[in-house]
Structures are given as C-alpha cells and as structure tokens.
Amino acid sequence: MRSIRAEDYQDVPRQVAVMPKTFPAGSRTDRHFHPRAQLLYATAGLMMATAQDGTWVVPEGHALWIPPRLPHAVVMHGAVAMCSAYLAVEAVSGFPARAQVIEVSPLLAAALAALTQEPVLYDEAGRGGHLAALVLDEIERAPETPLTLPLPDDPRLRRICIGLIDHPASSADLDAWAEQVGVSRRTLTRGFRDETGLSFGQWRARARVVRALALRADGHPLRQIAAAVGYRSVQALRARMENDLNGILADGD
C-alpha cells in the first residue's frame, strides 16, 4: 500500500515520487518544508498555500510548484484530493527558483495519474521511467497563472498587503493606505511595483480574486462572495474573474 506520509518520499531513489492523498474540508498543514521540490496538484477542491514571500491559490486542475526546502503551509477549502509529486533536486536544477501556480495540461494530469499506479520503485527503463520523464517535461513547459499574491519584504508594504488579504472589501484607496502606514503615495506606488511586479490596484484586485475562489470552494453563494470581496454585483465579480482567470470561478446562484 502506498504511503501517505510525505517524509517517506524524500529519499526514494527515483527522480519523481508521487503520493495521492485526500483531506476533508477545513484541513490544514502546519508550516513545513521538503528536501525535494514538490508539485502540489489539486485533482478536486481548492488549496491555499502561504510562505514568507507569497500566497497561492490552487484550484482544481492547477498545481503549485514549490522549490526544494521552501517553508509553506496549506489550507483546504472544500474537500480536497491532491497528487503530490516529489522531485529530485538534481532533476529540477533549471526550474523556477520561486513558487508559482501552473496550469496542469491533460497530458501532465494523465501522466501523474498513471504514475500513481506504478510501484514507488518503478522500473526507470520501463513505463514508470518514461512517465516520470514526461512529468518533468510537462512541468517545465507549463504556463504560470495569475493565482499568486507576492508579498513584499518592506514591513510597511507588507502591512498593507496583510490588511487587504484580511479585508478584501475595504474601500480604502492608495492615499488612505499610504497615510495609514506613514509613507508617501509615490513611495507606496514604486514599492509595490518593485517588490511585487504589480501596481497597488492590480495587487488588490488579485487579492479579491484569491479570496473569491476560496469562498466559492467553501460553498458560499456568488452574491455573498461578491459583497465579501468588495464588488457591487455578481456580474462585476464574474467580469473580473473572466478577465483574470478565464472563468475559473464557476457559475452559481
């Protein structure tokens, strides 16, 4: 029987070791890290992961690429089924150095599913080895999605970001936040761009999208979600989701 303990996959003498696992709604993991890189693939439900440098939302059909030894914690929204692929450090030397959410292609999804049916110590020269090579190739090719909330190092900007995450419906504008944390509008604007790659407005809009996805996975109706994240109507929320995420937020009441 395949283990569901992540630590049992860190020293497997294979480039890719996969572990399917399920979690009930509301489950969470404490902050931890793995010696290997990890691909955290959501086959059902939605996960939200946090680390020092960002927050990532991982809906069904997406995966979080986590570099080796990056401390992170995960919260499950709705019942979650996942497939974790633990990747040997030497096999991912050219992969991104920061965490990111990627689209999972049908080919990658099929290869991961097939690899879970192989022995953990699969034949590297046989089907298992070919599947592992395919998994690595598809991860490297996968496009990044806008499901990341990068967090700045500047404590003043970070305070703003945490405030927006905790209160996504806040109507406070750029000037109000600048006054609250004691920086000029220009410093705040430049800092957001330099440290996150996003403008203040873009970051706030993404924070609202991230919260909307989590609330939807928890079963809240769209009208309630729209109000909770600062949109006046469901139509406005849907338009934002369509623009940012190609309709990841499903239609509902």
Protein Blocks (a to p, Z undefined) as FASTA:
>chain_A
ZZfbfklmmmcccfbdcddddddehiacdddddfbdcddddfedjdddddfkbccdddeh
iacdddehiacddddedjaddddddddfklmmmgcfbdcdddddfklmmmmmmmmmpcfk
lcfklmmlmmmmmmmmmmmmpccdfkbccddfblklmmmmmmmmmmmmbcbdfklmmmmn
opafklmmmmmmmmnopafklmmmmmmmmmmmmmmmnopafklmmmmnopabfklmmmmm
mmmnnomaccdZZ
